[in-house]
């Protein structure tokens, strides 16, 4: 693959990860209506590839809800195992849709040298924090209210945490861009500003937003009085999301490794390309964060 094709592939993937809308897929995945009509959100306009993942997500989230209701009624081990398996598959398709920090993880591994296992660590850390925050928020609201949490309560907390999180992420990205530009102008120092601890800090900060799907699963388990099953389902769902998020990291890791292999004998060019990729990746995160935080910023101004 030529250098030009490598850049084109990375740019195309970045646009795909960044530009897909996410609002339509955040509808309540587990509450169904009393009539015979499926409680689906209006079908969004996607390309055929994205539409496939959206359709499969709708199907699997309905199956998750059915198995959870079945566990309440019968409590058999086979139903619990099927529920965990379907929750894992739901996590796969849920993360393959819009959002879920794939853009952030992809951009981070585009900007830095990494060991082979780090994309997997970052992906599963992101999904664990993303889902774990949902469990914590639902528990906190339940303790405060001493009653079953309403959907509107969790959505209000979700909106607040999302806005604050992306504002913090935007500020961090801007500081890292300034640092990278400064090092590029000085032509000295380490070519990677984000060390391992900094990488995981960015992953954790970007993931401190409750996952709507995990939150809905927790709410339904509270309504049914089988909270333990809801937690098991969220853990399985988190594992599924971690697989997909990790793949986005490995995609950037592979592309960057191939690109830098071409420049391994030209140190000066290697440093310049590394710094430019670093600035580009943090620029993507900055723009992504501002777009995601804009509704929250408008609501408080």
C-alpha positions in Angstrom: 0.0 0.0 0.0 1.4 3.4 -1.0 1.9 6.3 1.4 -0.9 8.1 -0.3 -3.3 5.2 0.1 -2.4 4.8 3.7 -3.3 8.4 4.5 -6.5 8.1 2.5 -7.5 5.0 4.4 -6.9 6.6 7.7 -8.7 9.7 6.7 -11.7 7.8 5.4 -11.9 5.7 8.6 -11.7 8.8 10.8 -14.6 10.4 8.9 -16.7 7.3 9.2 -16.1 7.0 13.0 -16.7 10.7 13.5 -19.5 11.6 11.2 -22.2 9.0 12.0 -25.1 10.5 14.0 -25.9 9.0 17.4 -29.2 10.5 18.7 -31.6 8.1 17.0 -30.0 5.1 18.5 -30.3 6.3 22.1 -34.0 5.6 22.4 -35.2 3.4 25.3 -34.1 -0.1 24.3 -35.9 -2.1 26.9 -39.3 -0.5 27.7 -42.1 -1.8 25.4 -45.6 -0.5 24.9 -48.7 -2.2 26.0 -50.1 -2.6 22.5 -49.0 -5.0 19.8 -46.8 -2.5 18.0 -43.1 -2.7 18.5 -41.7 0.1 20.6 -39.0 1.1 18.0 -37.6 4.5 17.5 -38.3 6.1 14.1 -35.9 4.5 11.5 -32.9 6.8 11.0 -31.4 7.4 7.6 -28.1 5.5 7.4 -26.0 3.9 4.7 -26.6 0.2 4.2 -23.6 -0.9 6.4 -24.5 1.3 9.4 -28.2 0.4 8.9 -27.4 -3.3 9.3 -25.8 -2.7 12.7 -28.7 -0.5 13.8 -31.2 -3.1 12.8 -29.3 -5.9 14.6 -29.0 -3.7 17.7 -32.8 -3.2 17.8 -33.3 -7.0 17.5 -30.8 -7.9 20.2 -32.0 -5.4 22.7 -35.5 -6.7 22.4 -34.2 -10.2 23.0 -32.3 -9.0 26.1 -35.5 -7.5 27.5 -37.4 -10.8 26.8 -34.8 -12.9 28.5 -34.7 -10.6 31.5 -38.5 -10.9 31.9 -38.2 -14.7 31.5 -35.6 -14.8 34.3 -38.0 -13.0 36.6 -40.8 -15.5 35.8 -38.9 -18.8 35.8 -35.4 -18.1 37.1 -33.8 -21.1 35.2 -30.0 -21.2 34.7 -30.4 -21.8 31.0 -32.3 -18.5 30.6 -29.6 -16.7 32.6 -26.9 -18.1 30.3 -28.9 -17.1 27.2 -29.4 -13.6 28.7 -25.7 -13.2 29.3 -24.9 -14.4 25.8 -27.4 -12.1 24.1 -26.3 -9.2 26.3 -22.7 -9.7 25.0 -24.0 -9.7 21.4 -26.1 -6.7 22.1 -22.9 -5.0 23.3 -21.1 -5.8 20.1 -23.8 -4.3 17.9 -24.4 -1.4 20.3 -20.8 -0.3 20.2 -20.6 -0.9 16.4 -23.2 1.9 16.0 -22.5 5.6 16.6 -20.5 6.8 19.6 -18.9 4.7 22.3 -15.5 6.5 22.1 -14.3 4.7 19.0 -13.2 8.0 17.6 -11.2 8.9 20.8 -9.5 5.5 21.0 -8.7 5.5 17.3 -7.2 9.0 17.5 -5.1 8.2 20.5 -3.4 5.2 18.9 -3.0 7.2 15.7 -0.9 9.7 17.7 1.5 7.5 19.7 3.7 4.4 19.6 2.0 1.6 21.5 2.7 -2.0 22.5 0.5 -4.7 20.9 -1.8 -5.2 23.8 -2.5 -1.6 24.6 -5.4 -1.1 22.2 -7.2 -4.0 23.9 -6.5 -2.6 27.3 -7.8 0.8 26.3 -10.9 -0.6 24.6 -12.0 -2.8 27.5 -11.1 0.0 30.0 -13.3 2.4 28.0 -16.2 0.0 27.9 -15.9 -0.9 31.6 -15.9 2.7 32.7 -18.7 3.5 30.2 -20.9 0.7 31.6 -19.8 1.0 35.2 -20.8 4.7 35.3 -24.3 3.6 34.3 -24.5 1.2 37.2 -23.1 3.9 39.6 -25.5 6.5 38.4 -28.6 4.3 38.7 -27.5 3.1 42.2 -26.9 6.7 43.3 -30.3 7.9 42.1 -32.0 4.9 43.7 -30.3 5.6 47.1 -31.1 9.3 47.0 -34.8 8.8 46.0 -35.3 5.6 47.9 -37.5 4.4 45.1 -37.4 3.0 41.6 -35.5 5.5 39.3 -37.4 7.1 36.5 -36.1 7.3 32.9 -36.1 11.1 33.0 -33.9 11.2 36.1 -31.2 9.0 34.4 -31.4 11.0 31.2 -30.9 14.3 33.1 -27.8 12.9 34.8 -26.6 11.5 31.4 -26.9 14.9 29.8 -25.0 16.7 32.6 -22.2 14.2 32.8 -21.8 14.1 29.0 -21.5 17.8 28.7 -19.0 18.2 31.6 -17.0 15.2 30.4 -16.6 16.5 26.8 -15.7 20.0 28.0 -12.9 18.5 30.1 -11.8 16.4 27.2 -11.8 19.4 24.8 -9.5 21.3 27.2 -7.1 18.4 27.6 -7.0 18.0 23.8 -6.2 21.7 23.3 -3.4 21.5 25.8 -1.9 18.4 24.1 -2.1 20.2 20.7 -0.2 23.2 22.1 2.4 20.8 23.6 2.7 18.9 20.3 3.1 22.0 18.2 5.7 23.4 20.7 7.8 20.2 20.4 7.4 20.2 16.6 8.8 23.7 16.4 11.7 22.9 18.7 12.4 19.6 16.8 13.5 18.0 20.0 12.4 15.6 22.8 10.2 12.5 22.7 8.0 12.4 19.6 5.0 11.1 21.7 3.5 13.4 24.3 1.0 10.9 25.6 2.7 8.4 27.9 0.9 5.2 29.0 -0.6 6.8 32.1 -1.8 9.8 30.0 -3.3 7.5 27.4 -5.4 5.7 30.0 -6.4 9.0 31.7 -7.8 10.3 28.4 -9.7 7.0 27.9 -11.2 7.1 31.4 -12.2 10.8 31.2 -13.8 10.3 27.7 -15.7 7.3 29.0 -17.2 8.9 32.1 -20.6 9.1 30.5 -23.4 6.5 31.4 -24.2 4.2 28.6 -27.9 4.5 27.7 -28.2 0.8 26.8 -26.6 -0.3 30.1 -28.7 2.2 32.0 -31.9 0.9 30.5 -30.9 -2.7 31.4 -30.3 -1.6 35.0 -33.6 0.2 35.1 -35.5 -2.8 33.8 -33.8 -5.1 36.3 -34.8 -2.8 39.1 -38.4 -2.8 37.9 -38.3 -6.6 37.8 -36.6 -6.9 41.2 -33.7 -8.9 39.9 -30.9 -6.4 40.1 -28.2 -9.1 40.1 -29.2 -10.2 36.7 -29.1 -6.7 35.4 -25.5 -6.3 36.7 -24.5 -9.6 35.0 -26.0 -8.4 31.8 -24.2 -5.0 31.9 -20.9 -6.8 32.5 -21.5 -9.1 29.5 -22.6 -6.1 27.4 -19.4 -4.2 28.5 -17.3 -7.1 27.3 -19.0 -7.0 23.9 -18.5 -3.2 23.6 -14.9 -3.7 24.6 -14.2 -6.0 21.6 -15.5 -3.4 19.1 -13.7 -0.4 20.8 -10.5 -2.4 20.9 -10.7 -3.1 17.2 -10.9 0.7 16.4 -7.6 1.0 18.4 -6.0 -1.8 16.5 -7.0 -0.3 13.2 -5.1 2.9 14.1 -2.2 0.9 15.6 -1.8 -1.2 12.4 -2.0 1.8 10.1 0.5 3.8 12.2 2.9 0.9 12.4 2.8 0.4 8.6 3.3 4.1 8.0 6.3 4.4 10.3 7.9 1.3 8.9 8.3 3.3 5.7 10.2 6.0 7.5 12.3 4.0 9.9 15.5 5.0 8.1 14.7 8.7 8.0 14.7 9.9 11.5 14.0 13.5 10.8 11.0 12.7 8.6 9.8 10.2 11.2 9.7 12.8 14.0 7.9 15.3 11.7 5.3 12.7 10.6 4.8 11.5 14.2 4.2 15.1 15.4 1.8 15.9 12.6 -0.2 12.7 13.3 -0.3 13.6 16.9 -1.6 17.1 16.2 -4.2 15.7 13.8 -5.4 13.1 16.3 -5.8 15.5 19.1 -7.5 18.0 16.7 -10.0 15.2 15.9 -10.7 14.6 19.6 -11.0 18.4 20.2 -13.5 18.9 17.4 -15.4 15.7 18.4 -15.6 16.9 22.0 -16.8 20.4 21.1 -19.5 19.0 18.9 -20.7 16.6 21.6 -20.6 19.3 24.3 -22.3 22.0 22.3 -25.9 21.1 23.3 -24.9 21.2 26.9 -23.0 24.5 26.5 -26.1 26.1 24.8 -28.4 24.9 27.6 -26.4 26.7 30.3 -25.6 29.9 28.4 
